[in-house]
Amino acid sequence: MDALKTIKERRSARAFQPVPIPKETVKEILELTINAPSGNNLQPWEFIVVMDEEKDSLNRRLLKAYKEKQISCSSGAVKPLPKAIKKRGVQTLESMKPYVDRIGSSVDSFINEGSCNFYGAPVAVIICLDDCFSARQMVDVGTAVGYLVLAAQASGLATCPIGLITEYADEIKDLLNIPENKKVVIGVALGYPDRENPMSQFKSSRADLSELVRWI
Ligand SMILES: Cc1cc2nc3c(=O)[nH]c(=O)nc-3n(C[C@H](O)[C@H](O)[C@H](O)COP(=O)(O)O)c2cc1C
C-alpha cells in the first residue's frame, strides 16, 4: 500500500472482528515496526504479544482492576492543560458520542471498559521500557508505536494505542510476569477492523496546521 495513503487512512479502531490473527502476520508487522529510528540505535522497546486465552485473562484482569480503581482515560498531564489543547480532547469525545449512542453505550464506559478489553481485538501488544532509561527513550517507543500502527494499516489490520492500561501496570506485570525494572509504556490493540460496527465510521478531526506550526 502507498505510504501516503496508509498515513491518511489510518485511524484508531474501536471495533474489531473476533477473528484470530496468524502469528506470522503479527511477526511481519513487528518486523516492520522495528525499522523505527531510535536514539543511538538502542532499540530500547520490548514487545509482549498477548493472544488467545492469555488475552482473555488480560482483559478480565484489566476490567476487574478498572472496576476496583475506577481510573479513567486521561491526558496524564501533570499540570492543567492549556485551554486550546483541552478543547481538542473535549471535542473528540463529543464528536464520538453519536457513534457510541448507536451502539447503546455511554462514551465514558465505552472508552474505559473498551480500552481495558482492547476493544475486543484478538491481539494486545504491550510495549515496555527498561527503567534505566530517561524520558528521552519514551520518544523511541512513541516512534515505534507510530510505525506499528502504520505497518498494521498497510497490512489490512487496524490498531488502537491504549494508554489507559499504564494505570493498571501492576496487574499487567503480575499477570504477564514482567520484571519489576520494566515500565509498561503503552499497549496497542491489533486486529481486523469490524467495518459493520458504527464505531468504525468515526474519524477524529485535526486542528488546523496554522494552530500547530510557527514558521520562522
Ligand atoms: C499515547 C496514546 C494513548 C492512547 N490511549 C488510548 C486509550 O487508552 N483508549 C483509547 O480508546 N484510545 C487511546 N488512544 C487513541 C487516541 O484517542 C487517538 O489516537 C486520537 O483520538 C486520534 O484519533 P486517531 O488515532 O483515530 O487518528 C491513544 C493514543 C495515543 C497516541
The ligand as an ORCA input file, in Angstrom:
! r2SCAN-3c Opt
* xyz 0 1
  C      -0.241      7.578     23.659
  C      -1.673      7.271     23.254
  C      -2.546      6.740     24.185
  C      -3.852      6.433     23.816
  N      -4.680      5.829     24.713
  C      -5.939      5.489     24.351
  C      -6.769      4.767     25.249
  O      -6.404      4.428     26.370
  N      -8.023      4.456     24.818
  C      -8.478      4.789     23.576
  O      -9.626      4.471     23.257
  N      -7.699      5.451     22.702
  C      -6.435      5.799     23.045
  N      -5.611      6.412     22.157
  C      -6.108      6.738     20.814
  C      -6.363      8.232     20.677
  O      -7.559      8.558     21.340
  C      -6.427      8.593     19.182
  O      -5.167      8.364     18.621
  C      -6.817     10.037     18.955
  O      -8.130     10.296     19.394
  C      -6.718     10.405     17.477
  O      -7.550      9.569     16.716
  P      -6.988      8.614     15.571
  O      -5.933      7.727     16.150
  O      -8.197      7.851     15.100
  O      -6.431      9.492     14.488
  C      -4.296      6.720     22.494
  C      -3.406      7.253     21.568
  C      -2.111      7.507     21.927
  C      -1.153      8.032     20.886
*
